[in-house]
Amino acid sequence: MGWFSRMKKGVKSKANAAIDKMVDPEKELDKAIMELEEQRKQAIEELISYKATAKQMEQDIEPGQADGSQPLPSSARDHRPAAEQGRHVGADLEPDAA
């Protein structure tokens, strides 16, 4: 009988160790929720930063556009390559003939 009681204790200890190692689902859910909250906060901060950058860029591009006094030149509005616009590609790189 001593051999069976030792086997029983061994199996019982292994089972208890396995139960102790098991992950607590409540703690895991709480951890996951906290991580999602942190990611949400980061996303909001990035969105605010991007919106501020976009607004600043719009203000830099259109300094006098509010009253219509300084319209953008046609070259600034036309996003096609220079060759498609009919301009010489290296025209601004050629030295002026004096």
C-alpha positions as CSV (number, residue, x, y, z in Angstrom):
1,M,0.0,0.0,0.0
2,G,2.9,2.4,0.6
3,W,3.7,2.4,-3.1
4,F,0.2,3.5,-4.1
5,S,0.1,6.3,-1.5
6,R,3.4,7.7,-2.8
7,M,2.0,7.6,-6.4
8,K,-1.1,9.3,-5.2
9,K,0.9,12.1,-3.5
10,G,3.1,12.5,-6.6
11,V,0.1,12.8,-9.0
12,K,-1.7,15.1,-6.5
13,S,1.4,17.4,-6.3
14,K,1.7,17.5,-10.1
15,A,-1.9,18.4,-10.4
16,N,-1.6,21.1,-7.8
17,A,1.5,22.5,-9.6
18,A,-0.4,22.5,-12.9
19,I,-3.3,24.4,-11.3
20,D,-1.0,26.9,-9.8
21,K,0.6,27.5,-13.2
22,M,-2.7,28.1,-14.9
23,V,-3.4,31.6,-16.0
24,D,-6.1,33.5,-14.2
25,P,-8.6,34.5,-16.9
26,E,-9.8,37.5,-15.0
27,K,-6.3,38.9,-14.6
28,E,-5.6,38.3,-18.3
29,L,-8.8,40.1,-19.3
30,D,-7.9,43.0,-17.1
31,K,-4.4,43.2,-18.6
32,A,-5.8,43.0,-22.1
33,I,-8.3,45.8,-21.4
34,M,-5.5,48.0,-19.9
35,E,-3.4,47.4,-23.0
36,L,-6.3,48.3,-25.3
37,E,-6.9,51.5,-23.3
38,E,-3.2,52.5,-23.6
39,Q,-3.3,51.8,-27.4
40,R,-6.5,53.9,-27.7
41,K,-4.9,56.8,-25.8
42,Q,-1.8,56.6,-28.1
43,A,-4.0,56.5,-31.2
44,I,-5.9,59.6,-30.0
45,E,-2.6,61.4,-29.3
46,E,-1.3,60.5,-32.8
47,L,-4.6,61.6,-34.4
48,I,-4.4,65.0,-32.6
49,S,-0.8,65.4,-33.7
50,Y,-1.6,64.5,-37.3
51,K,-4.5,66.9,-37.4
52,A,-2.3,69.7,-35.9
53,T,0.4,69.0,-38.5
54,A,-2.2,69.1,-41.3
55,K,-3.6,72.3,-40.1
56,Q,-0.2,73.9,-39.8
57,M,0.7,72.7,-43.3
58,E,-2.5,74.2,-44.7
59,Q,-1.7,77.5,-43.0
60,D,1.9,77.4,-44.4
61,I,0.6,76.6,-47.9
62,E,-2.2,79.2,-48.0
63,P,-0.8,82.2,-46.0
64,G,-2.9,84.7,-48.0
65,Q,-5.6,82.5,-49.4
66,A,-8.2,83.5,-46.8
67,D,-8.8,86.9,-48.4
68,G,-8.1,85.7,-51.9
69,S,-5.2,88.2,-52.4
70,Q,-2.6,85.6,-53.2
71,P,-3.8,82.7,-55.3
72,L,-1.5,79.7,-55.7
73,P,0.5,79.8,-58.9
74,S,-0.7,77.3,-61.5
75,S,2.5,75.3,-61.1
76,A,1.7,74.7,-57.4
77,R,-1.8,73.4,-58.3
78,D,-0.7,71.2,-61.1
79,H,0.8,68.0,-59.7
80,R,1.7,66.5,-63.1
81,P,5.4,66.0,-63.9
82,A,7.0,69.0,-65.6
83,A,7.3,67.3,-69.0
84,E,3.5,66.7,-69.0
85,Q,2.9,70.3,-68.2
86,G,4.8,71.4,-71.2
87,R,7.7,72.8,-69.2
88,H,11.4,72.0,-69.9
89,V,12.5,69.6,-67.2
90,G,15.9,71.3,-66.6
91,A,14.8,74.9,-67.3
92,D,15.4,76.0,-63.7
93,L,18.8,74.4,-63.6
94,E,20.3,76.1,-66.7
95,P,22.5,79.1,-66.0
96,D,21.2,82.5,-67.2
97,A,22.9,83.8,-70.3
98,A,24.4,87.2,-69.6
